[in-house]
Amino acid sequence: MEDANTSLLLKRPVNLKVIVTPRWKEEMQQQLQAQINQLDNQMQQIEMQGQRAISEIQKQSVSPPGEQTTQQIDNIQLQVNQKKSEFLERKNQFLQQMQQVQVVELEQEVVQGQMESFFRVEKGDNLVKKLNVEIVIRDGVIEEIRGEI
């Protein structure tokens, strides 16, 4: 039971790095393209929903449309345009990432993300060294664990 009084169990971030390979590049391109396609579909859906809503308002209103009807239509169009703008911004980010994936050199290490792990510390440990841990993978296989585990 003495161990419980002299050490602590802590949580730390662990950087995940990948070594760039042709396979990694291809997988990243496919993932990004799938996300771009999904955004394109969402933009089409929001456009169609907006058009349907406007059509319904126009059907229910008198001709010529009154100020309230015109304002409702303008509000819907504004919401549709705002959503499309958000989607386009995200699409541009994905396109930039695709471009970065194309130009990154093979065998280069790229930060892929972050995970967490638990570790034990006790009096006299170098906390900075214990916090600085990263995993390096190549095509999904761990190639190296760096830092004090």
N, C-alpha and C positions, 0 to 999 in steps of 0.2 A: 504493500500500500504506500510505501515511501515514494514510489515513482510519481504518484498523483500530486504530491506536494512539491516536487522539484522540477516538474516539466509541465508544459502547456501544449494543447493541441490547437493549432491555428489553421486558418484557411488562407491560401495565397493564389494569385493569378498565375497561370502558366501560359506563356506565349506558344502558339502553334505555328511553326514555320514549315513551308513545303519547299522542296527542291524542284525547280521548274524542269519538267520533262515534256516531250511531245504529247504524251498521254494527258498530263495535267492541263496543258494548253487546250487540247481538244475538249476535255471535259468542262473547263471553265467557259469556253466559247459556247458550248451547247447549253449550259446553265443560263448564261447571260442572254442567249438568243431566245430561250424559252420564256424568260422573264419579260423580254421585249415583246414577244408575241402575246403574252398574257395582257400586258399593258395596252397593246393595240386593240385587243378584243374588248377590254374594259372601256376604252375610249369610244369604240363603236356602240357599245351597249348604252353608255351614258348619253350619247348623241341620239340614239333611237328613243330612249326613255323621254328625253327632253322634247323631241318632236311629237311623240304621242301625247304628252301632257299639254303641249301647245295646241295640238289638234282638238283635244277634248275641250279645252277652254274656248276655242274658236267655235266649236259646234254648239256649245251651250250659250254663247253670247249672242246678242242682237247685232244686226248689221246696220250701220257701221259699228265697229267695236268701240265701247266707251273707254273712258280714261282708266277705270279700274281694271278692265280686261287687258288693255295695253300694258298697264303696270305689271299685272300678273305674268304676262308673256315675257316682258323685259326681265323680270326677276328670275324666271325659269332659265332664260337664255344666259343670264349672268351666272347662275349657279352651274350650268352646263359648261360654260367657258372657263370658270374657275377650276372645275374638276379636270377638264381637258388640259389646262395649263399645268396643274399638278402632275398629271400623267406624263405630259411631254417633258417636264423637268426631270422626272425619274427616268424616263426613256433615254434622255441625253446623258444622264449619269451612267446608265448601263452601256451606252454606246462608247463613252469615254473609257469605261473599264475594259470593254472588248478591245479597244485600240491599245490599251496598256498591256493586255495579255498578249497581243500579237507581237509587240516590240520587246517584251522582256526576254532576256537571254537565257538559253538553256543552262542548267546547272546552277543558276542563281537562286539564292534563298529569298523567299517572299513570305511576309507575315500573312497567315491565312485566317487567324482568329485568336481567341483566348478561351481557356478553360480554367477550372479551379481545381485545386488539390489541397488535401490536408497535410500538415506536417507537424512534427513535434519539436519544440524548442526547450532548451534548459539553460540554466545559468552558464555563462561562458561561451555560448554559441554566437556566431556572427550572423545577426538577423538579416543584414543586407545580402549576404551570400545565399542564405536560405530562401530569401524572397525572389532571387533572380534565377528562375528556372525556365527552360524552354524545351520543347519537343520538336525534333526535326523529322519530317516524314518524306518519303519518296514513293509516289504512286500508292499512297495509303498505308505503307509499311513504315514503322518507326525505325529510323536509321540511327538516331542519336538522342540521348537525353542529356542536356547540358545544365550544369549547376549542381548545387548540393541538394540531394534528395532527402 
